Amino acid sequence: MTDHDDDLQQRRRSGRGAVSTTAVEADAIGRLGPSRRARGSERRTGTRQARGPGPTVWPALIVLGVALVVVIAGGVAALVGTGPVATSPKTPKVVQAAGVPVAAVSALDALAPIITSGQPPANVVAAVVLPTGATVSPGSATDLGVGLYDRSLAFSSPLSEAAVIAFYRAELPVEGWKVISQGPPDHGPGFEILGQIAGTDGYYWEVGVVVSPTAYPAGSASSATGTTAFTLRLLAVDDTT
């Protein structure tokens, strides 16, 4: 056998060995799952398969961000809304007594010059009324400086003295006052009516209405041209004295 024949036989043996090895590898690869075969192929070729599109967290993050903005904005609005809000006092409800010459109106605004530091209490102020058409006499607010509280305010009315007296005789009881005395005042002419009511501050309060005789212009005694002055006095009754 020549050297050429020996070389040919070696090549044939080498070829059979290579074929056998390849067949074993193919059988081993066939037993692997698809994903492991793919990874094996990636390692041999140095490439990776592109990952297909899947679920993303961006929509959830956007929703969470919007919710946080709404919560923060609501908290800021709540803090701003807790600031002091200016409110105007409500006009007290006035009870109209039967048989009075004119309608009663609340004295809340008129009594402003003598209301201080929450005194008199709201329920006492609400029980004070004026005859329609009565006006405050400018500069008449007076602090008598007696006891816990003792202040007065003067008014004028186009009604006659008798009409103003009749008005307060009828109105004080229906507004919650207990009339405790009436008649001529201790000093000077006119007529005085005194009422009492329990205040929400724990004290009893008194109102004194002193009605002066009607004044007429010189040369006239007609009730249509006369003016009647009257004074309202409010005081707290101190039971310790």
C-alpha angles and dihedrals in degrees: 000000000000129000089254092058092050091052092050093052091050090053091050092050090047091051093050091050091051092049091049092050092050092051092052091051092049091051091050092048091049090059091056122089121257093257094050091047088052092050090048090051089049091053092050096045098035093233135112128213115245113255113241122237115279140171117309132208095219097094090051091049091050092051091048091050093051091049091052091050091051092049093048093047090050092051092051091048090050092052092049090047092056093069121110115285119208112232130183119227115257117246108250118245111255122214113217113220119216119253098018116143094232137013120273121241131193116269093207097111095037092054093055093106091062100037111098136162092354094308127162094034118248096257091055093049090047090057093057116093138176132211112254110269097029116134134195117254105235115248094009098119107120132186106206091190095221121140123322096332133353119160136148140197130196127225139181128215135189088224123099122257091255092051094051091049091049090049095056094040088059101035104046095065095046091050091056102265121133108221105226100173143000135178140082114346120249092247127033134356127305135059132292131205119188123197134179133207136173113250125216088238092071097259133103114242129205131205120201119196113194112187117197124209114275113266120217130195116260111284095015132092098171117132088220091068101034129104126210120207120206136172130218116207122188122191138167115233111229107205092194093071 
